[in-house]
């Protein structure tokens, strides 16, 4: 008995069915890849926000009453300066606890600046506290899609201030004055407002 092969029509039907299945499978795979990318971007964004909030919390929690000398002249910049008429610079501060695993000849105190440029939150620091005009900071963008950053500072009398040193305060300790707590508010395009209350050590 002679074996019967496939007819041309059967082959065409099989090819069409295979093509439909391939298109459906590719569409499902494509959708799976897109969903995976969305999940990864979301996770990456979450990690960036958590890292930023943690770093800011550490910086303000470890405030030190150490003013620095101005690059020109003998006047002092306060240990913490924030608010006022400055637009791009959000806060300048001296913090402790700067680890030194390489054993470099430097202080464990660090001068830090936070800036908001083009909706990007930037953190910069200097390797020397009393720097010169030629000393360049090390800068890094911590977070993007930032609409606004604001701070409030609580003094020893548990009164809140929008800037530091407090407006109108002219005591002899103004340059070394520290708040007892700092409220940090981040306003993000995608997450809305994030508020963190930080207790200043010491």
MARBA-3410 file (N, C-alpha, C, O; in Angstrom, 1 decimal):
202
0.9,-1.2,0.0,0.0,0.0,0.0,0.9,1.2,0.0,1.8,1.3,0.8 ~ 0.6,2.2,-0.9,1.5,3.4,-1.0,1.1,4.4,0.1,0.0,4.6,0.4 ~ 2.2,4.9,0.8,2.0,5.9,1.9,1.4,7.2,1.3,1.8,7.7,0.3 ~ 0.5,7.8,2.1,-0.1,9.0,1.6,0.6,10.2,2.3,0.7,10.2,3.5 ~ 1.0,11.2,1.5,1.7,12.4,2.0,0.6,13.5,2.3,-0.6,13.3,2.1
1.2,14.6,2.7,0.3,15.8,3.0,0.0,16.5,1.7,0.8,16.6,0.8 ~ -1.2,16.9,1.6,-1.6,17.7,0.4,-1.1,19.2,0.6,-0.8,19.6,1.7 ~ -1.1,19.9,-0.5,-0.7,21.3,-0.4,-1.6,22.1,0.5,-1.1,23.0,1.2 ~ -2.9,21.8,0.5,-3.8,22.5,1.4,-3.5,22.3,2.8,-3.6,23.2,3.6 ~ -3.2,21.0,3.2,-2.9,20.7,4.6,-1.7,21.4,5.0,-1.6,21.9,6.2
-0.7,21.4,4.1,0.6,22.1,4.5,0.3,23.6,4.7,0.8,24.2,5.7 ~ -0.5,24.2,3.8,-0.8,25.7,4.0,-1.6,25.9,5.3,-1.3,26.9,6.0 ~ -2.5,25.1,5.6,-3.3,25.2,6.9,-2.3,25.1,8.1,-2.4,25.9,9.0 ~ -1.4,24.1,8.0,-0.4,24.0,9.1,0.5,25.2,9.3,0.7,25.6,10.4 ~ 0.9,25.7,8.2,1.8,26.9,8.2,1.0,28.1,8.8,1.5,28.9,9.6
-0.3,28.3,8.4,-1.1,29.4,8.9,-1.3,29.2,10.4,-1.2,30.2,11.2 ~ -1.6,28.0,10.8,-1.8,27.8,12.3,-0.6,28.1,13.1,-0.6,28.7,14.1 ~ 0.5,27.6,12.5,1.8,27.8,13.2,2.1,29.3,13.3,2.6,29.8,14.3 ~ 1.8,30.0,12.2,2.1,31.5,12.2,1.3,32.2,13.2,1.7,33.1,13.9 ~ 0.0,31.8,13.4,-0.9,32.4,14.4,-0.4,32.2,15.8,-0.4,33.1,16.6
0.0,30.9,16.0,0.5,30.6,17.3,1.8,31.3,17.6,2.0,31.8,18.8 ~ 2.6,31.5,16.6,3.9,32.2,16.8,3.6,33.7,17.2,4.3,34.2,18.1 ~ 2.7,34.3,16.4,2.3,35.7,16.7,1.8,35.9,18.1,2.2,36.8,18.8 ~ 0.9,34.9,18.5,0.3,35.0,19.9,1.4,34.8,20.9,1.5,35.5,21.9 ~ 2.3,33.9,20.7,3.4,33.6,21.6,4.3,34.8,21.7,4.8,35.2,22.8
4.7,35.4,20.6,5.6,36.5,20.6,4.9,37.7,21.3,5.6,38.4,22.1 ~ 3.6,37.9,21.1,2.9,39.0,21.8,2.9,38.8,23.3,3.2,39.8,24.0 ~ 2.7,37.6,23.7,2.7,37.3,25.1,4.1,37.5,25.7,4.3,38.1,26.8 ~ 5.1,37.1,25.0,6.5,37.2,25.5,6.9,38.7,25.5,7.5,39.2,26.5 ~ 6.5,39.5,24.5,6.7,40.9,24.5,6.1,41.6,25.7,6.7,42.4,26.3
4.9,41.2,26.0,4.1,41.8,27.1,4.8,41.5,28.4,4.9,42.3,29.3 ~ 5.3,40.2,28.5,6.0,39.8,29.7,7.3,40.6,29.9,7.6,41.0,31.0 ~ 8.0,40.8,28.8,9.3,41.6,28.9,9.0,43.0,29.4,9.7,43.6,30.2 ~ 7.9,43.6,28.8,7.5,45.0,29.1,7.1,45.1,30.6,7.5,46.0,31.3 ~ 6.4,44.1,31.1,6.0,44.1,32.5,7.2,43.9,33.4,7.3,44.6,34.5
8.1,43.1,33.0,9.4,42.9,33.7,10.2,44.2,33.8,10.7,44.5,34.9 ~ 10.2,45.0,32.7,10.9,46.2,32.7,10.3,47.2,33.6,10.9,48.0,34.3 ~ 8.9,47.3,33.6,8.2,48.2,34.5,8.4,47.9,35.9,8.7,48.8,36.7 ~ 8.4,46.6,36.3,8.7,46.2,37.7,10.1,46.6,38.1,10.3,47.1,39.2 ~ 11.1,46.3,37.2,12.5,46.7,37.5,12.7,48.2,37.7,13.4,48.6,38.6
12.0,49.0,36.8,12.1,50.4,36.9,11.5,50.9,38.2,12.0,51.8,38.9 ~ 10.4,50.3,38.6,9.8,50.6,39.9,10.6,50.3,41.1,10.8,51.1,42.0 ~ 11.2,49.1,41.0,12.1,48.7,42.1,13.3,49.6,42.2,13.8,49.9,43.3 ~ 13.9,49.9,41.0,15.1,50.8,41.0,14.7,52.2,41.6,15.5,52.8,42.3 ~ 13.6,52.7,41.2,13.1,54.0,41.8,12.9,53.9,43.3,13.3,54.8,44.0
12.4,52.8,43.7,12.1,52.6,45.2,13.5,52.6,45.9,13.6,53.2,47.0 ~ 14.4,51.9,45.4,15.8,51.8,46.0,16.4,53.2,46.0,17.0,53.5,47.0 ~ 16.3,54.0,45.0,16.9,55.3,44.9,16.3,56.2,46.0,17.0,57.0,46.6 ~ 15.0,56.2,46.1,14.3,57.0,47.1,14.7,56.6,48.5,15.0,57.4,49.4 ~ 14.7,55.3,48.8,15.1,54.8,50.1,16.5,55.2,50.4,16.8,55.6,51.6
17.4,55.1,49.5,18.8,55.4,49.7,19.0,56.9,50.0,19.7,57.3,50.8 ~ 18.2,57.7,49.2,18.3,59.2,49.4,17.8,59.6,50.8,18.5,60.4,51.5 ~ 16.7,59.1,51.2,16.1,59.4,52.5,17.0,58.9,53.6,17.2,59.6,54.6 ~ 17.6,57.7,53.5,18.5,57.2,54.5,19.8,58.1,54.6,20.2,58.4,55.7 ~ 20.3,58.5,53.4,21.5,59.3,53.5,21.2,60.7,54.1,22.0,61.2,54.9
20.1,61.3,53.8,19.8,62.6,54.4,19.5,62.5,55.9,19.9,63.3,56.6 ~ 18.9,61.4,56.3,18.6,61.1,57.7,20.0,61.0,58.4,20.1,61.6,59.5 ~ 20.9,60.3,57.9,22.2,60.1,58.5,22.9,61.4,58.6,23.5,61.8,59.7 ~ 22.9,62.2,57.6,23.6,63.5,57.6,23.1,64.4,58.7,23.9,65.0,59.4 ~ 21.8,64.6,58.7,21.2,65.5,59.7,21.2,64.9,61.1,21.4,65.7,62.1
21.1,63.6,61.3,21.2,63.0,62.6,22.6,63.2,63.2,22.7,63.2,64.4 ~ 23.6,63.3,62.4,25.0,63.3,62.9,25.6,64.7,62.7,26.8,64.9,62.6 ~ 24.8,65.7,62.8,25.2,67.1,62.8,26.2,67.4,63.9,26.1,67.0,65.0 ~ 27.3,68.1,63.5,28.3,68.5,64.5,28.4,70.0,64.6,28.2,70.7,63.6 ~ 28.6,70.6,65.8,28.7,72.0,66.0,30.0,72.6,65.6,30.7,73.3,66.3
30.4,72.3,64.4,31.7,72.7,63.8,31.5,73.6,62.6,31.3,73.1,61.5 ~ 31.6,75.0,62.8,31.6,75.9,61.7,32.8,75.7,60.9,33.8,75.1,61.3 ~ 32.8,76.3,59.7,34.0,76.3,58.8,34.4,77.7,58.4,33.5,78.6,58.4 ~ 35.6,77.9,58.1,36.1,79.2,57.7,35.7,79.4,56.2,35.7,78.5,55.4 ~ 35.3,80.7,55.9,35.0,81.1,54.6,36.3,80.9,53.7,37.4,81.2,54.3
36.2,80.6,52.5,37.4,80.5,51.6,38.2,81.8,51.5,39.4,81.7,51.4 ~ 37.5,82.9,51.6,38.2,84.2,51.7,37.8,84.9,53.0,36.7,85.0,53.3 ~ 38.9,85.3,53.7,38.6,86.1,54.9,38.6,85.1,56.1,38.9,83.9,56.0 ~ 38.3,85.7,57.3,38.3,85.0,58.5,36.9,84.7,59.1,36.8,84.2,60.2 ~ 35.9,85.1,58.3,34.5,84.8,58.8,34.2,83.4,58.8,34.8,82.6,58.1
33.1,83.0,59.5,32.7,81.6,59.6,31.4,81.3,59.0,30.5,82.1,59.0 ~ 31.3,80.1,58.4,30.0,79.6,57.9,29.5,78.7,59.0,30.2,77.9,59.6 ~ 28.2,78.9,59.4,27.6,78.1,60.5,27.8,76.6,60.3,27.9,76.1,59.1 ~ 27.8,75.9,61.3,27.8,74.4,61.3,26.7,73.9,60.4,26.8,72.9,59.7 ~ 25.5,74.5,60.5,24.4,74.2,59.7,23.8,75.5,59.2,23.5,76.4,59.9
23.6,75.6,57.9,23.0,76.8,57.2,22.0,76.3,56.2,22.3,75.5,55.3 ~ 20.7,76.7,56.4,19.7,76.3,55.5,18.6,77.3,55.4,18.4,78.1,56.3 ~ 17.9,77.3,54.3,16.8,78.3,54.1,17.3,79.6,53.7,18.4,79.8,53.2 ~ 16.4,80.6,53.9,16.8,82.0,53.6,16.5,82.3,52.1,15.6,81.7,51.5 ~ 17.3,83.1,51.5,17.1,83.6,50.1,17.8,82.7,49.1,17.6,82.9,47.9
18.5,81.7,49.5,19.3,80.9,48.6,18.3,80.0,47.8,17.3,79.4,48.4 ~ 18.5,79.8,46.5,17.5,79.1,45.7,18.0,77.7,45.4,17.3,76.7,45.8 ~ 19.2,77.5,44.8,19.6,76.2,44.4,20.2,75.4,45.6,20.0,74.2,45.7 ~ 21.0,76.1,46.5,21.6,75.4,47.6,20.5,75.3,48.7,20.0,76.3,49.2 ~ 20.2,74.1,49.1,19.2,73.8,50.1,19.8,73.9,51.6,19.2,74.4,52.5
21.0,73.3,51.7,21.5,73.2,53.1,23.0,72.9,53.0,23.5,72.2,52.1 ~ 23.8,73.5,53.9,25.2,73.2,54.2,25.3,72.7,55.6,24.7,73.3,56.5 ~ 26.1,71.7,55.8,26.2,71.2,57.2,27.5,70.4,57.4,28.1,70.0,56.5 ~ 27.9,70.4,58.7,29.0,69.6,59.1,28.5,68.4,59.8,27.8,68.5,60.8 ~ 29.0,67.2,59.4,28.5,65.9,60.0,29.7,65.1,60.5,30.8,65.3,60.0
29.5,64.3,61.5,30.5,63.4,62.0,30.3,62.0,61.4,29.4,61.8,60.6 ~ 31.2,61.1,61.8,31.0,59.7,61.4,31.5,59.4,60.0,31.0,58.4,59.4 ~ 32.3,60.2,59.4,32.8,59.9,58.0,33.8,58.8,58.1,34.9,59.0,58.6 ~ 33.5,57.6,57.7,34.4,56.5,57.8,35.6,56.7,57.0,35.6,57.3,56.0 ~ 36.7,56.1,57.5,38.0,56.2,56.8,38.7,54.8,56.8,39.7,54.6,57.4
38.1,53.9,56.0,38.7,52.5,56.0,40.1,52.5,55.4,40.9,51.6,55.7 ~ 40.5,53.5,54.5,41.8,53.5,53.9,42.9,54.1,54.8,44.0,54.1,54.5 ~ 42.4,54.6,56.0,43.4,55.3,56.9,44.0,56.5,56.4,45.2,56.8,56.6 ~ 43.3,57.3,55.6,43.8,58.5,55.0,44.0,59.6,56.1,43.4,59.6,57.1 ~ 44.9,60.5,55.8,45.2,61.6,56.7,44.1,62.7,56.6,44.4,63.7,55.9
43.0,62.5,57.2,41.9,63.5,57.1,41.0,63.4,58.3,41.1,62.4,59.1 ~ 40.1,64.3,58.4,39.2,64.3,59.6,38.1,63.3,59.4,37.8,62.9,58.2 ~ 37.4,62.9,60.5,36.2,62.1,60.4,35.0,63.0,60.2,33.9,62.5,60.1 ~ 35.2,64.3,60.3,34.1,65.3,60.0,34.0,65.6,58.5,35.0,65.5,57.8 ~ 32.8,65.8,58.0,32.6,66.1,56.6,31.7,67.2,56.4,30.7,67.4,57.1
32.1,68.1,55.4,31.2,69.2,55.1,30.4,68.8,53.9,30.9,68.4,52.8 ~ 29.0,68.9,54.0,28.1,68.4,53.0,27.2,69.5,52.5,26.8,70.4,53.3 ~ 26.9,69.5,51.3,25.9,70.5,50.7,24.9,69.7,49.9,25.2,68.8,49.1 ~ 23.6,70.1,50.0,22.5,69.6,49.2,22.0,70.7,48.3,21.8,71.9,48.7 ~ 21.9,70.4,47.0,21.4,71.3,46.0,20.3,70.7,45.2,20.2,69.5,45.1
19.4,71.6,44.7,18.4,71.1,43.7,18.6,71.8,42.4,18.4,73.0,42.3 ~ 19.0,71.0,41.4,19.3,71.6,40.1,18.5,70.8,39.0,18.7,69.6,38.9 ~ 17.7,71.5,38.3,16.9,70.9,37.2,16.1,69.7,37.7,16.1,68.6,37.0 ~ 15.5,69.8,38.8,14.6,68.7,39.4,15.5,67.5,39.8,14.9,66.4,39.9 ~ 16.8,67.7,40.0,17.6,66.7,40.5,18.3,67.1,41.8,18.8,68.1,42.0
18.1,66.2,42.8,18.7,66.4,44.1,20.2,66.0,44.1,20.5,64.8,43.8 ~ 21.1,66.9,44.4,22.5,66.6,44.3,23.1,66.8,45.7,22.8,67.7,46.5 ~ 24.0,65.8,46.1,24.8,65.9,47.3,26.2,66.1,47.0,26.8,65.4,46.1 ~ 26.9,67.0,47.6,28.3,67.3,47.4,29.0,67.3,48.7,28.4,67.7,49.7 ~ 30.3,66.9,48.7,31.1,67.0,50.0,32.5,67.3,49.6,33.0,67.2,48.5
33.2,67.9,50.6,34.6,68.3,50.5,35.5,67.4,51.4,35.0,67.0,52.5 ~ 36.7,67.1,51.0,37.6,66.3,51.8,38.2,67.1,52.9,38.8,66.5,53.8 ~ 38.2,68.4,52.8,38.7,69.3,53.9,37.6,70.2,54.4,36.8,70.7,53.5 ~ 37.5,70.4,55.7,36.4,71.3,56.2,36.7,72.7,55.8,35.9,73.4,55.2 ~ 37.9,73.2,56.2,38.3,74.6,55.9,38.9,74.7,54.5,40.2,74.6,54.4
38.1,74.8,53.5,38.6,74.7,52.1,39.1,76.0,51.6,38.8,77.1,52.1 ~ 39.7,75.9,50.4,40.1,77.1,49.7,39.3,77.3,48.5,38.5,76.4,48.2 ~ 39.4,78.3,47.7,38.6,78.6,46.5,38.9,77.5,45.5,38.0,77.2,44.6 ~ 40.1,76.9,45.5,40.5,75.9,44.5,40.0,74.5,44.8,40.2,73.6,44.0 ~ 39.5,74.3,46.0,39.1,73.0,46.4,37.8,72.6,45.8,36.8,73.3,46.0
37.8,71.6,45.0,36.6,71.1,44.3,35.8,70.0,45.1,36.5,69.1,45.7 ~ 34.5,70.1,45.2,33.8,69.1,45.9,33.6,67.8,45.0,33.7,67.9,43.8 ~ 33.2,66.7,45.7,32.8,65.5,45.0,31.3,65.5,45.0,30.7,65.5,46.1 ~ 30.7,65.5,43.8,29.2,65.6,43.7,28.6,64.4,43.1,29.2,63.7,42.3 ~ 27.4,64.1,43.5,26.6,63.0,42.9,25.1,63.4,42.9,24.6,63.9,43.9
24.4,63.0,41.8,23.0,63.2,41.8,22.4,62.0,42.5,22.6,60.8,42.2 ~ 21.6,62.3,43.5,21.0,61.2,44.4,19.6,60.8,43.9,19.2,59.6,43.9 ~ 18.8,61.8,43.3,17.5,61.5,42.9,17.0,62.5,41.9,17.3,63.7,41.9 ~ 16.2,62.0,40.9,15.6,62.9,39.9,14.1,63.0,40.1,13.6,62.4,41.1 ~ 13.5,63.7,39.3,12.0,63.9,39.4,11.6,64.5,40.7,10.6,64.2,41.3
12.5,65.5,41.2,12.2,66.1,42.5,11.6,67.5,42.2,12.3,68.4,41.6 ~ 10.4,67.7,42.7,9.8,69.0,42.5,10.3,70.1,43.5,10.5,71.2,43.2 ~ 10.4,69.6,44.8,10.8,70.6,45.8,11.4,69.8,47.0,11.1,68.6,47.2 ~ 12.3,70.4,47.7,12.8,69.9,49.0,12.8,71.0,50.0,13.2,72.2,49.7 ~ 12.3,70.7,51.2,12.2,71.8,52.2,12.5,71.2,53.6,12.5,70.0,53.8
13.0,72.0,54.5,13.4,71.6,55.8,12.7,72.5,56.9,12.4,73.7,56.6 ~ 12.4,71.9,58.0,12.1,72.7,59.2,13.0,72.2,60.4,13.3,71.1,60.4 ~ 13.3,73.2,61.3,14.2,72.9,62.3,13.6,73.3,63.7,13.1,74.3,63.8 ~ 13.7,72.4,64.6,13.2,72.6,66.0,14.3,73.0,66.9,15.3,72.3,67.0 ~ 14.2,74.1,67.6,15.2,74.6,68.5,15.0,74.0,69.9,14.1,73.2,70.1
15.8,74.4,70.9,15.8,73.9,72.2,14.4,74.1,72.9,14.1,73.4,73.8 ~ 13.7,75.2,72.5,12.4,75.5,73.1,11.3,74.8,72.3,10.1,75.1,72.6 ~ 11.6,73.9,71.5,10.6,73.1,70.7,9.8,74.0,69.8,8.6,73.8,69.6 ~ 10.5,75.0,69.3,9.8,75.9,68.3,10.4,75.6,66.9,11.6,75.4,66.7 ~ 9.5,75.5,65.9,9.9,75.2,64.5,10.4,76.5,63.8,9.8,77.5,63.9
11.4,76.3,63.0,11.9,77.4,62.1,12.1,76.9,60.7,12.5,75.7,60.5 ~ 11.8,77.8,59.7,12.0,77.4,58.3,13.4,77.6,57.8,13.8,77.1,56.7 ~ 14.3,78.2,58.6,15.7,78.4,58.2,16.5,78.3,59.5,16.1,78.4,60.6 ~ 17.8,78.0,59.2,18.8,77.9,60.3,20.1,78.5,59.9,20.6,78.3,58.8 ~ 20.8,79.2,60.8,20.3,79.6,62.2,19.0,80.4,62.1,18.7,81.0,61.1
18.2,80.3,63.1,16.9,80.9,63.1,16.9,82.4,62.7,17.9,83.1,63.1 ~ 16.0,82.9,62.0,15.9,84.2,61.5,15.9,85.2,62.7,15.1,85.0,63.7 ~ 16.8,86.1,62.7,16.9,87.1,63.8,17.8,86.7,64.9,18.1,87.5,65.8 ~ 18.3,85.5,65.0,19.1,85.0,66.1,20.5,85.5,65.9,21.1,85.3,64.8 ~ 21.1,86.2,66.9,22.4,86.7,66.7,23.3,86.4,68.0,24.2,87.2,68.3
23.0,85.3,68.6,23.8,85.0,69.8,25.2,84.6,69.5,25.5,84.3,68.3 ~ 26.1,84.6,70.5,27.5,84.3,70.2,27.7,82.9,69.7,28.7,82.6,69.1 ~ 26.7,82.0,70.0,26.9,80.6,69.5,26.2,80.3,68.2,25.9,79.2,67.9 ~ 25.8,81.4,67.5,25.0,81.2,66.3,25.7,80.3,65.3,25.0,79.5,64.6 ~ 27.0,80.4,65.1,27.7,79.5,64.2,27.8,78.1,64.6,27.9,77.2,63.7
27.7,77.8,65.9,27.7,76.4,66.4,26.4,75.9,66.8,26.3,74.7,67.1 ~ 25.3,76.7,66.7,24.0,76.3,67.1,23.5,75.1,66.3,23.6,75.1,65.0 ~ 22.9,74.1,66.9,22.3,73.0,66.2,20.8,72.9,66.7,20.5,73.2,67.8 ~ 19.9,72.4,65.8,18.6,72.1,66.2,18.5,70.8,66.9,19.5,70.0,66.9 ~ 17.4,70.5,67.6,17.3,69.2,68.2,16.6,68.2,67.3,16.6,67.0,67.5
15.9,68.7,66.3,15.2,67.8,65.3,15.1,68.6,64.0,15.1,69.8,63.9 ~ 15.1,67.8,62.9,15.0,68.3,61.6,13.8,67.5,60.8,13.8,66.3,60.9 ~ 12.9,68.3,60.2,11.9,67.7,59.4,12.3,67.9,57.9,12.4,69.0,57.4 ~ 12.4,66.8,57.2,12.8,66.8,55.8,11.5,66.4,55.0,10.9,65.4,55.2 ~ 11.3,67.3,54.0,10.1,67.0,53.1,10.6,67.0,51.6,11.2,68.0,51.1
10.4,65.8,51.0,10.7,65.7,49.6,9.4,65.6,48.8,8.5,64.9,49.2 ~ 9.2,66.4,47.8,8.1,66.4,46.9,8.5,65.9,45.5,9.2,66.5,44.8 ~ 8.0,64.7,45.2,8.5,64.0,44.0,7.3,64.0,43.0,6.1,64.0,43.3 ~ 7.7,63.9,41.7,6.7,63.9,40.6,5.8,62.6,40.7,4.7,62.7,40.4 ~ 6.4,61.5,41.1,5.7,60.2,41.0,5.2,59.7,42.4,4.2,59.0,42.4
5.9,60.1,43.4,5.5,59.6,44.8,4.8,60.6,45.6,4.3,60.3,46.7 ~ 4.7,61.9,45.2,4.1,62.9,46.0,5.0,63.3,47.1,6.3,63.4,46.9 ~ 4.5,63.6,48.3,5.3,64.1,49.4,5.8,63.0,50.3,5.0,62.1,50.7 ~ 7.1,63.1,50.7,7.7,62.2,51.6,8.2,63.0,52.8,9.0,63.9,52.5 ~ 7.8,62.8,54.0,8.2,63.6,55.2,8.9,62.6,56.1,8.4,61.6,56.5
10.1,63.1,56.6,10.9,62.3,57.5,11.3,63.2,58.7,11.8,64.3,58.4 ~ 11.1,62.8,59.9,11.5,63.6,61.1,12.7,62.9,61.6,12.8,61.7,61.9 ~ 13.8,63.8,61.8,15.1,63.3,62.2,15.5,63.9,63.6,15.4,65.1,63.7 ~ 15.8,63.1,64.5,16.3,63.6,65.8,17.9,63.8,65.7,18.6,62.8,65.3 ~ 18.3,64.9,66.1,19.8,65.2,66.0,20.5,64.6,67.2,20.1,64.9,68.3
21.5,63.8,67.0,22.2,63.2,68.1,22.9,64.2,68.9,23.4,65.2,68.4 ~ 23.0,63.9,70.2,23.7,64.7,71.1,23.0,65.9,71.6,23.5,66.7,72.4
END
